Amino acid sequence: MIAHQRNTDKTLSSANLRDIYRTASLIRTAENKILKLLRSGAISFPFYPVTGQEIAPAVLAHCLGKDDQMVTIYRGLADQLAKGLSLFEVLGECIGHSAGLCGGTGGGMGIAKPELGIMMTTGIVGSGAPVANGLGLASQLQGTGKVVAVSFGDGATSIGAVHEAMHMASLWKLPVIFVCHNNQWAESTPFAEYSTIDRLSRRAEAYSMAGVTVDGADPVALQAVFAEAVERASSGAGPTFIESMTYRLCGHYYADQGPYMDKERLAQERDKDPVPALRARLIAEGHASIDQLDSIDAQVAAIVDADCARLLDTPDDAPTRKALRRHVYEDPDFVPVSRHAAPADPVPAAVRKGTMRDGFNEALSIALERDPGVIALGEDIADPAGGVTGVTRGLSTQYGLHRVRSTPIAEQAIFGAVVGAGLAGMRPVGELLMMDFLPVAMDQLISHAAKVRFMTGGQVHCPMTMITLIGQGNGAQHSQSTEAWLMHTPGLKVAYPSTPADAKGLLLTAIFDNDPCIVLECMSLLYSSGDIPEGDYRIPFGSAAVRREGSDVSIISYGATMTDALAAADLLAADGISAEVIDLRSLVPLDGHTILKSVAKTGRAVIAHRATEFLGASAEISSLINSELFGQLKAPVQRVAGDYTPVPKSTKLLGVYFQGAAAIVSAAKETL
């Protein structure tokens, strides 16, 4: 365990109180300056003021060590400045300036600086809580002793992600502090109109978690509460939920005049404004003189003015496509469709027979053995179950329950933890039981994993892998193939193997890739048998395989539909038609080189997949072929895919939904 320098005395000295006042003064002065610049038109951005809730972030930052971590929300100016960011960095990012902390790509909802422990700012209400769990899990597993604080407003406590995160944090005794700034408003809805309880801290009781409500304007009370929470987290005793009671002294956002707010109540609360109240208290109790606090205010004002002047005088970089794409993937030159020949598959030293399930299992085992940063999370994945389909069977026995963990049925918590662990430098693998459950996990995958490198200007990235199963014959909620959703999301890589060897090779590549990856399994292929290379075997993404050479027509497919594609090629051969069959294997990136080379040879193309035809992968591939080879095509590109309906349960209707090899044969003959 690493020793951390923290300020966890339950009491505050006069010097401590002056430091806290300095931070609160900085926050208030910075906010007032921002509002002035917005009103003048000098800058423009969506600003969410923190007026009235400055004290708690100042005290929290006082308690935490420099290496302790934080996840905050779009109303995060107080957290960010208190943790040590300069206004120049923060405001530059908020206005989208190239001199901003993240180069202007993330804005105020993407601010991060890992060296100060600011790991993420999110614009998705409540979604930071599961990510904080992942950071806490990494701290626990890596033995770093870091404490993680996650800040959110009272409105976020109505969101499922927060409840899932609280449950998981308590279950695993994670070193997480849930800091709820109860400013009495969920945007424009007052607390009494959306909450059935008077104290949100009572919700912690349901999760066997310590919960406390504290006056958010009282630094002494806040210090005692935060210090106890930090000690609890750092000692391994688990998380704490802290409700800091404040009142938002302004509208939800800049220019919101708050017509929904009771004017008399607002005036009363403004009379108790916590920043001038703290100043008066320090003077009254002898902690500081008027001259001392005037000096602090003057120093803070000078810093704020200098940062703003410097920012306004700094030229913004000219926009370029290179700059735009610099931090989407680790490789700044990444494109979703490769036009260059991919490297050949490695030649294995030896192979053995096994199923696709065996291939996935071996890949996970090799990754867990090679890298202690690899962990696996998912529902029922630990032994004796070893996952619903047995993909993880034996792994928790071999590598320990701390690394191969069965989780609650809580996809937002699972994949938030996966994202957080990835941000902390681990290589987590999350199993999403069925692809149909993707919408439940999508917030963490799309809003965070896919975007965090871009939004933070490359300061943070998320090497994580999702494996998920596409069902077979189980109806509309257990058989969807929605890979197009994933393909449409910049920042993700997507693979869909069709053989045991590819299952192993692509999953190992995904786990050790520094970008977030999704590897798709299919129930209809999971128990199919084939060669599995021995040892650490990796297949590069963006490398399609020619499964069958041909000269008359190219059949392009992937995943489960490869069975139909190869069967169709056999049927066509019986009629004297030579079909070349391409197995894409990875969908992002696509191997455009192999696709175009094959179709240039045959002059004809049939693209087949079981997912819905409309806006499916075949549409993008067809567009590629038509734009690059239009003059060489001997016939229009044909597509064979799922109908524009949910997947039916009825076996007879399923044969209508996707008509398999017969439809591919018919489509191929249409091109001749």
N, C-alpha and C positions, 0 to 999 in steps of 0.2 A: 504494500500500500504506500502510495506517495504522500508525503506530508504537504499540506496546503496551508498557506497563511491566510487566515480568515479573522474577521472581527466578530467573534461570537460571545463576547461578554454580554451578560444580560442587561447591564447598565451602560450608560453613555457618559463619557467625560465631557467637559466643556469644549475641548478641542474636537471631539467627535461630533458634537452638536453643531459646531461652526462648520465642519466639513459637510455635514448633511445640509445645512442651510446653503452653503456654497453651491452644492449640486442642485437643490431646489431652485435657487435663484437663477442658475444657468438655464434650467429647463424653462422657467417662466420668461426670462429675458429673451431666450431664443424663440420661443413661441410668439411673443409679442412682436419681435422683429420680422418673423415670417409673415404674420398677419399684416403688418405694415407694408411689406413688399408685395404681398398679394393684392392689397387694396390699391396700391399705386400702379399695378400692372407690370412691375419690374420682373416678376416671375409668375408662373402659372402651373398649378398642379392640384390634384385632389388632396386636401389637407384635413386631417382629423385631429383637432386640438385635444390636449390633455389637461386643460385648465381645471384645476380642482383636485387632481390626483397625482401631484408631483412628489409628495412626501414619501409614499410607500416605495416607489422605484429608487429614490435616493437612499433610503434605509436598507433596502434589499441589496443594492450594489455595495453598500458599506459592509454588509455581512459577508457577502460572497468573496471567495478568493479570485484572483485574476484568471486562473485556469478553470474555475467553475463555469458552467455553460448556461446559455439562456436561449429560449425560443420565445419570440414575442409576436405581436399582432400589428396590423397596419396602424393602429393608434399607439405607435411604439416609440415616439420621440423621447419620452421620459426614460424608458429603459435603455435606449441606445446611447443617449448622452450620459446617463448615470454610469453605464458600464465602460465609458471611456472614449466613445467616438467623438470626433470633432464635428461642430456644426457644418464646417466646410464639406466634410465627407458626406454627412447625412443629407443636407439640403441639396448639394450637387446631385446626389442620386435621386432625390425626390423630384427634381425638375428635369431629370433625364439628361443631365450634362455629362459629357465624356470625362470630366474631371471628378465625377461622383465616385463614391466608394466602389461601386460595381461597374463603372464605365457608362452608367446611364441606361443599362439594359433592364434592370429590375425595378427601378423606381422605388418609392417608399415602401412598397410591399415585397421588396426583394433584398433588403439590407442584411448583410452578414459580414462578420470579420472574425474568423475562427481564432486568431491569436488573442483576441479579447474575450473569447468565449461566446460571442454572439453568432450562433450557428444558423439561425433562420429567422426571418420575418415573413409572416404569411398574410395574405389577403383573404384567406378562407377562414371564416369565423369558426373557432373551436378546433380546427384541424391541426394546430400545433401540438396539442396535448399528446396524441399518439406518437408523434415524432420525438417529443421529449422522453417518452418511455424508451424508445430505441437508443437514444443517447445515454440514458440511465442504465440500460441493459449492457451497453458497451463498456461503460464505466465499471459496472459490476464484474463483467467477464474479464476485462483487461486489467483489473486491479488498480485502476488509476486513482480511485477515490474521489473522482469529480462528482460534484452535486449539480443537478440540472434544475433550473427554475423555468417554468412556463407561465407566461402571463396571458390573461384574456379578460374580457369584460363579463359582466353578469349575464348578458344575453346569451353568451356561449354555453352556459350551464344547461340550456334546454336542448343542446345538440347531442346526438347519440355518440359522436366521436369522443366527447369529453367523458361521458359515462363509461364507455368501453375502456378508455385510457385509465380512468381512476380504478376500475376493477382490476385491470391487468397489473397496474403499478402496485396495488395492495397485495395481489396474489403473489407476485414475485419479489415483494419488498424492495422495489426499485428506489434509488436515491433521487427522487423527484419531488419538487415543491410546486404544487398547483396554486398559483397566485391569481385569485379572482378579484379584479378591481370592480367592486360593486358601486358604480356611479349612478345607480337608480334608474338607468335608462337602457333599454335594448333598442338602439337607434332612436325611434320616436315613441316607443311603447313604454309606459312607466312600469316600474317593478311590480307594483300591486296588481297590474292587469295580466301578467303572464306567469307569476309565481304563486304557488299555493302555500308556500312556507315563508316565514318571516326572516329566516337566516339560511342562506345557501350553504353555510358550513355544515348544517345538519345532514346534508346529503352524503357527507363523508361517512356517517355512521353506517349507512347501508353497505359500504365497502370495507368495513372494519379498518377505517383509516382515521388517523388523527385529524380533527377539523376544528378550526377556531375562527371566530369573528373578532376583528380588531378595528379600532378607530384609525382610519387611514390618514388622519391629520396629526396623530400623536406619535412623534418619533420614538419616544421612550417605550410606549406600548408596542410599537412595531418592532423595535430592536429586540425586545424580549421574545416576541413570537417568532420572528425570523431566525434568531439565534438558536432557539430550541428546534426549529424545523431543520436547520442546517446540521445541527448536531445529530438529530434523529436520522437524517439521510446518510450522513457520512459514517455513522456507526453501524449501518446495516439494518437499522430498525424500521426502515420503510418510508413511505411518502407522507406528506402532510397537505391538507387543503386549507388555504388561508383566504378568508374573505376580508378584504380591506374595504371598509365602508367609507365612501366618499360621496361627492355629488358633482355631477358634470355641470360646470358653470357656464356652459355655452351650448350651441347646437351640436348635432351629430358631426357635421362637417363645416368647413369654412363656407360662409354664405347661407348656412342654415340659421335662420333667425329664431328658431325655436318657438313657433306660434302655438305649438302643442303644450308648452311648458307653463305651469302656473306661475304667474308673474310675482305674486306675493311670496311664494316659497323660494323662487329663484333669488329674489332680493334678500331674503333672510340668509340664504346659503352664501351669497356673495359677501354679506357682512361678516361671515365666518371664514372667508377665503384663507386656506391653510398656509399660503406662503407668507403674507404679511402677519398672520397669526403666529407663525413660528418665529418670525423676526421679533415680534413684541414679547413673546415668551422668553426668548434668549436674553433679551435686555432685562425683563422683569426679574428673572431668576438669577441674574448675575453671570450668565455664561458668556456674554459678549457685551461690549459697549456699542453705543450708537456709531462711534467712529470706526470701530472694527467692522461692523456690518456694512456701513457706508463704503468702506474700502473694498470689501468683498464684492458688493454690488457694482462698484466702479470697475474693478478688475474684470468681472464677468461681462459687463457691458462692452468693455474695450475688446475682449476676445470675440464676442458675438459680432460686433461691428466690423472687426478686422476680417473675420471669416467670411462675412457676407460681401464685404467690399472686394476681397480677393476673388471670390467666386464670380461676382458680376464682371470683374475685369479679366477673367480667364477665358480665352477664346475656346469655343466648342469645336471639336474635331469635325471635319467634313464627313458626312455619312458615306460609307462604302459597303458594298456587299460583303467584302472580306471581313470588315468589322462586325457586320450583322451576324455572320455565320461563325465567328471565331470561337464561341463558347457553347455551341449547341451540343457537340460531341467532343470527346477528347481529341480526335483528329480534326483540326480546323478545316481540312479539305474534304471532310466527309460529305458524300452525296447519297441520296436514297437509292439511286440507280447507278450502279457502276458500269462504266463503258470499257474497262480494262480487263484483260484476262486475269482471272483469280489464280492464286497459287494452287498447285495440285494437292490433293489429299495426301497426308503423310502415309508412308508405307509401313504398316504395322510389323513388328518383329514376329508376332504370332497372333493367331486368332483362335477363338473357341465358339461353339454354338451357344446361343442364348436367346432370350426374348428381349423385346424392346424394354420391358420393365427391368430386366437385368441390366441393360445398358444404362438406363437412368440411375439405377441403384449403384452401379460401379462408379459412374461419374461422381456422384455425391460422396461416395466413400473415399475415392482418390483425393477429392478436393478437401474433405475434412482431415485427411491424413497429412496432406502437404502443407496446409495453411491453418494455423490455430485461429485465424480471423474468420474462417468460414463457419457459419452456424446455420441451422435450419429451423424454421418456425412454421407451424401449421396445425390444422385440426387433426387430431388422432395420429400424428406421424410417429410418435414414440412407440416402442415395443410395449406390449405384444402385438398391437394392431399393425404398426409399421405403415400406417396410411391405409386409406380405404382400398386402394388397389395394390398395396404392398410395395410401393416404390421405395419407401424408406425403411423397409423391414431389416432389422438387425443393426441399424446405424446407431440408435440411442444406446443399445447394449455395448457396442464397440467404442463409441466416442463420448458417451455420457449424456445424461438427461439435461445437463446444463447447455449442451451444444445442439442437441436434437430435441426440441421441445414441442410437446403437444400444447396447444393454446386453447383458451376459451373460443367459442364460436363467435367471433367478433372480427370480421374482415378489416374494418377500419383500424382497429387496434393492432392487428397482425401486421398489416402493411405499413402503418405508421411506424411501428417498431422496426420493421425492415428498413424503411427509409432512414430513420434516426441512426440505426447501427451502421448503415452505409455512410452516412455523413461523418461518423466517428472513425471511419477508416477500416471497418470490418467488411466482409464479403458475405452478407446474409442471403439466404435462399428462403423465399416464402412460398409455401404451397397454397394455392387457391384451389379448393377442392374441385369446383366445376367452373368452366368458363362462363356459365350463365350468371355466376355470382360476381362477375367483373364489375358491374355498375356499383356494387357496394364498396369495392376496394379502389374504385377508379379515382376518387379524390386524391388519395395519397400517391397513386401511380402517376396520374396525369398532372395534377397541380404541383406536386413536389418533386418526385423522382425524375420526371422527364424535364423539368424546367429549372431545377436548382442550379445546375452549372451555368446556364444562360443568365438567370436572374441575378446571380452573385458575381458575374463577370469572371467565372472560372475559379473563384476562391474556394468553392465547395463543390464537390461532386458526389454522386451516389452510385457506387458499384454494387448493385443489387440484382437478384434474379428472381423472377416469378415463374413457377411452373404451374400449369393449370391443365385440366382435363376437359376434353370435348367429348360429351357423352354420345351414345349410339342407341337410337330407338327409344329414348326415354321422354319424348315429348318436348313441348315448347320451353320448359324451364330447366331442362337437364340435357339438352342436345344442341345448343346453339354454337355456331362457329362464327365468332365476331372479330376475327383477326383484322378486318378492315378498320375497326375503331382504333386499334393499336397502331396500324400502319399510318394512320392520319395524324399521329402525334409526334412532332419533331422532338428528338431527344431519346426516343426509345429504339431498341433493336428487337427484331422479332424473328424467331426461327420455328419451323414446323417439320420435324424429321419424319421420315417414313420407314426407316429401317433401324434395327438394333444398333448397328455401328454408328449411324448418324445421331441416334439418341444420345449415345455416350459422347461422341465427338463434339456435338453442338452444345450440349449442356456444360461440358468442361470449359469450352470456349466462353460461354456466357458467364459462368461463375468468375472467371479470371479476367473478364472484360471490365474496363473502368467506366463503362456506360451502363445504365439500367437495361436489362434484357428480359424478354419473355420467351420462354420455351414452351411450345404447345404439345400436349400429349393427346392421343386419340384412343378411346376405349377399344375401337375396332382393330387397332394395330398393337395394342399394349402387350398382348400375349403371342404375337407373331414371332416366329423364330428366324434367326439368321446369324451371320458371323459377327462376333464382337471382338475388336482388337484388344489385345492385352495391354496393360499399363496405361500411362498417361497419354491419351490419344485425343487430339483436338482438330476439329475441322473449322477452317476459317469461315466467318460469315461472308455472305456475298459470293458464294461459290456453289453454283448449280452443278448437278451431276447428270450426265447423259446416260440414261439407263438402257437405252436401246438406240442403235444407229439406224437411220432411215434416210430416204431420198425424196419421198413424195409429199409428205405433210409432217409438220411439227406438232406434237401434242405436248402442251406445257401444263404442268400440274404440280401439286405438292401435298404432303400430309396424307390423310386418309384416302384422298381421291387418286393417289398413285396406283392403288390396286385396280381401280376402274381404267385408268389410262393404259396400264400394261395389258390388261385383258382386252381392251379395245384394239391395241396394236396387234395382238394375236389374231383377233377376228378379221382385221383389215388384211393381215398377211395372207390369210386363207383365201382372200379375194384378189390377191396379187398386188396389194397396195402396201408400199413400204413406209412405215411411220417411224419417225424419230421421237423418242420420249425423253422429255426434260423434267427432272425433279428439281424444283427451285431450292428446296431445303431452307433457305432463309428468305424472308419476305422484306425485311429492312436490315441491311441493304439487299436489293435485288441484283442478281447477276445479269445485267443488261447485255453484257458482252456475249454470253453463251446463248441467250435468247435470240439476239439479232443474228449471230453467226448461223444458228440452226435455221431460222426462217429465211435468211438470205439464200441458204442452200436449197431449201424445199420450195420456197415461194408461197407456202400455205401454212396457216396456223389455226389450231384449235386450243383454246385455253379452258381448263376445267377445274372447278373446285366445288365443294359442297356448300359453302357459304352462299348467302343470297347473291344473286347475279347483279342486281341493281347497285351500282357504286362499289362493287366488290373488287378484289385484287385484279380480277380479269379485266376490268375497265382500264386500270392504269397500264397493264401490260399491253392491252390492245392499242391504247394511245401511243405507247412507245413504239410498237411495231409499225403502226400507220404513219407516224411522223418521221421515222427513220428509213422505212423501206417501202414507202407508198408506191414508187415507180417499179419496184421489183416484185410486188405481190401479184400472184396469178388469180387470186380470189379474195373476197373480203374475209377478214378475220372472223372466226366463229367462236362463240362462248357457250359453254355448257356449265350451268351452275344451279343453285337452289332457287326455287320459285320465290316470288315476293309475298311470302306468307310466313308465319311462325312455323317451326318444325313440328309436324304432326306426330302423334303417338301411333296411330294406325299404320301397320306395316304396309298395307295396300296404298294408303295415301302417301306414305314415305317414298314409295316407288314412283309416285307422280311428282312429288316435291323435287327429288333429284333422281334422274332416270338412268344414271350410271353408264356402264360401258356401251350399252346400245345407243344412247344419245350421243356419246362421243364418236362412235362409228358413223352415225347418221350425219353428224356435223362435218366429219372429215370428208365424207363422200360429197357433201354439198360444195366443197372447195374444188373438186376435181372436174 
